Amino acid sequence: MGWRIFQNSSAASNPPNLINHSVRHILLLCALLALSGCVSHPRYRTKPVTQKPAEKPKSTKPNQTDTKPSKQKEDASITVSNLPIDPKRIKSEPYQIGNSSYYAHKFHGRLTANGEIYDMNGLSAAHRELPLGTMIRVTHLGNGKSVTLKVNDRGPFIEGRILDLSLGAARKLEMIEAGVAKVMIEIVKPVD
């Protein structure tokens, strides 16, 4: 009998081993959870995004109920006759003249307002009022360089600017260093 009591008392002293075993599992679990937070996630999607076709507006003229009037005032001091480029190069009536900037890395790979994925090296622009899908010609009034591109996003959201260009378009216009340039917008092909 004495032996059984001794056996039971030694069995009763084993629970600390069981507790140590459980504590080890909990610590291991906590360490794994902490390390999982250190894993870097890809900045952009690695799988292709399936795009839904963008809805086409019924008209190329901005609808007063759909858009807010621009707070921008066109530069009244610039007319077709006093532009710093040859007026013969202007193929249509200027739609708007004002300051343009560009946007790049922060939005690269994100969806634009018309559902396309923004490619900073492509030729696209953001405008507040022009219908999405409108093809425009943008001419840098400081150097006469121009580029034809598509409006696929909304913006700019900085007062005093009429257009945000993709990095690729800004390169073609040679305005990267300045960051902001006076441009003229012509509508090349309105949305059907």
C-alpha positions as CSV (number, residue, x, y, z in Angstrom):
1,M,0.0,0.0,0.0
2,G,2.7,2.4,0.8
3,W,4.1,1.9,-2.6
4,R,0.8,3.0,-4.3
5,I,0.7,6.1,-2.2
6,F,4.2,6.9,-3.3
7,Q,3.3,6.2,-6.9
8,N,0.3,8.5,-6.7
9,S,2.3,11.2,-5.1
10,S,4.9,11.0,-7.8
11,A,2.1,11.2,-10.4
12,A,0.8,14.2,-8.7
13,S,4.2,15.9,-9.1
14,N,4.1,15.4,-12.9
15,P,1.6,18.1,-13.7
16,P,4.3,20.8,-13.8
17,N,5.7,18.9,-16.8
18,L,2.3,19.1,-18.4
19,I,2.1,22.8,-17.7
20,N,5.6,23.4,-19.1
21,H,4.5,21.5,-22.2
22,S,1.4,23.7,-22.6
23,V,3.4,26.9,-22.0
24,R,5.8,25.9,-24.7
25,H,3.0,25.4,-27.2
26,I,1.5,28.8,-26.3
27,L,4.9,30.5,-26.6
28,L,5.5,28.8,-30.0
29,L,2.1,29.9,-31.2
30,C,2.7,33.5,-30.1
31,A,6.1,33.5,-31.8
32,L,4.6,32.3,-35.1
33,L,1.8,34.9,-34.9
34,A,4.4,37.6,-34.3
35,L,6.5,36.5,-37.2
36,S,3.6,36.3,-39.6
37,G,3.2,40.0,-39.2
38,C,6.7,40.5,-40.5
39,V,6.0,38.9,-43.9
40,S,6.1,41.4,-46.7
41,H,3.1,41.5,-49.0
42,P,3.3,42.4,-52.7
43,R,2.5,46.0,-53.4
44,Y,0.5,45.3,-56.5
45,R,-1.7,42.4,-57.5
46,T,0.2,39.5,-58.9
47,K,-2.9,38.0,-60.6
48,P,-4.5,39.7,-63.6
49,V,-7.6,41.7,-62.7
50,T,-10.6,41.0,-64.9
51,Q,-12.0,44.3,-66.0
52,K,-15.7,45.1,-66.5
53,P,-16.2,47.3,-69.6
54,A,-16.7,50.9,-68.6
55,E,-20.1,52.5,-69.2
56,K,-19.9,55.0,-72.0
57,P,-21.5,58.3,-71.4
58,K,-24.4,59.3,-73.8
59,S,-22.8,62.6,-74.7
60,T,-19.3,64.1,-74.9
61,K,-20.5,67.3,-73.2
62,P,-20.4,67.3,-69.4
63,N,-23.9,67.0,-68.0
64,Q,-24.6,69.7,-65.4
65,T,-26.2,67.2,-63.1
66,D,-23.4,64.7,-63.2
67,T,-20.4,66.9,-62.7
68,K,-19.5,69.8,-60.5
69,P,-18.5,73.0,-62.3
70,S,-14.7,73.4,-62.3
71,K,-13.3,75.8,-59.8
72,Q,-10.6,76.4,-62.3
73,K,-10.7,79.6,-64.2
74,E,-9.2,79.3,-67.7
75,D,-6.3,81.7,-68.3
76,A,-8.1,84.4,-70.2
77,S,-4.8,86.1,-71.1
78,I,-3.9,83.3,-73.4
79,T,-5.7,83.1,-76.8
80,V,-5.0,81.1,-79.9
81,S,-3.3,84.1,-81.5
82,N,-0.8,84.6,-78.7
83,L,0.1,81.0,-77.9
84,P,3.8,80.3,-77.7
85,I,3.4,77.7,-80.4
86,D,2.6,77.9,-84.1
87,P,-1.2,78.3,-84.5
88,K,-1.1,76.1,-87.6
89,R,-0.2,73.2,-85.3
90,I,-3.5,73.6,-83.5
91,K,-5.9,71.1,-85.1
92,S,-9.0,72.1,-83.2
93,E,-10.4,74.8,-81.0
94,P,-8.6,74.6,-77.6
95,Y,-10.9,73.1,-75.0
96,Q,-9.0,74.3,-72.0
97,I,-5.7,76.0,-71.1
98,G,-4.2,75.8,-67.6
99,N,-1.7,74.1,-65.4
100,S,-1.0,70.4,-65.5
101,S,0.8,68.1,-63.2
102,Y,1.5,64.4,-63.3
103,Y,1.0,61.4,-60.9
104,A,3.0,58.3,-60.8
105,H,4.2,55.7,-58.2
106,K,1.5,56.2,-55.6
107,F,-1.3,55.2,-58.0
108,H,0.6,52.7,-60.3
109,G,-1.3,49.4,-60.5
110,R,-4.5,50.8,-59.0
111,L,-7.9,51.0,-60.7
112,T,-8.8,54.3,-62.5
113,A,-12.2,55.8,-62.5
114,N,-13.2,54.0,-65.7
115,G,-12.0,50.6,-64.4
116,E,-8.7,50.3,-66.1
117,I,-5.5,49.6,-64.2
118,Y,-3.3,52.8,-64.0
119,D,0.0,52.3,-65.8
120,M,2.3,55.2,-64.9
121,N,4.4,54.6,-68.0
122,G,1.4,54.7,-70.3
123,L,-0.3,57.7,-71.9
124,S,-3.4,58.7,-69.9
125,A,-4.8,61.6,-68.0
126,A,-7.2,62.5,-65.2
127,H,-9.6,65.4,-65.8
128,R,-12.5,66.5,-63.7
129,E,-15.2,67.0,-66.4
130,L,-14.3,65.4,-69.7
131,P,-16.1,62.1,-70.3
132,L,-14.0,59.1,-69.5
133,G,-12.6,57.6,-72.7
134,T,-12.2,61.0,-74.5
135,M,-9.0,61.2,-76.6
136,I,-7.2,64.5,-76.1
137,R,-4.1,66.2,-77.4
138,V,-2.1,68.0,-74.7
139,T,0.4,70.6,-75.7
140,H,3.1,71.9,-73.4
141,L,2.9,75.7,-74.0
142,G,6.4,76.2,-72.8
143,N,8.2,74.0,-75.4
144,G,5.5,73.2,-78.0
145,K,5.7,69.4,-77.4
146,S,2.4,67.5,-77.6
147,V,1.0,64.1,-76.8
148,T,-2.3,62.4,-77.6
149,L,-3.8,60.3,-74.8
150,K,-7.0,59.1,-73.2
151,V,-8.8,60.5,-70.2
152,N,-9.3,57.5,-67.9
153,D,-9.5,59.0,-64.4
154,R,-10.8,61.9,-62.4
155,G,-8.7,64.7,-61.0
156,P,-6.6,66.7,-60.3
157,F,-7.8,67.5,-56.8
158,I,-5.4,70.4,-56.3
159,E,-6.7,73.9,-56.9
160,G,-5.1,75.7,-59.8
161,R,-4.6,72.6,-62.0
162,I,-6.8,71.4,-64.9
163,L,-5.1,68.0,-65.7
164,D,-3.1,65.2,-64.1
165,L,-0.9,63.3,-66.6
166,S,0.6,59.9,-66.4
167,L,4.3,59.8,-65.9
168,G,4.7,58.5,-69.5
169,A,2.8,61.5,-70.9
170,A,4.8,63.9,-68.7
171,R,8.0,62.5,-70.0
172,K,6.9,63.0,-73.6
173,L,6.0,66.6,-72.8
174,E,9.4,67.0,-71.0
175,M,7.8,68.4,-67.8
176,I,9.2,65.9,-65.3
177,E,11.8,68.3,-63.8
178,A,9.3,71.2,-63.5
179,G,6.5,69.1,-62.2
180,V,3.8,71.5,-63.3
181,A,3.5,73.1,-66.7
182,K,1.0,75.3,-68.6
183,V,-0.8,73.2,-71.2
184,M,-3.5,73.4,-73.8
185,I,-6.1,70.6,-74.1
186,E,-7.7,69.8,-77.5
187,I,-10.4,67.2,-77.9
188,V,-9.2,64.8,-80.6
189,K,-11.9,62.1,-80.5
190,P,-15.0,62.5,-78.3
191,V,-16.6,59.5,-76.8
192,D,-19.2,57.9,-79.1
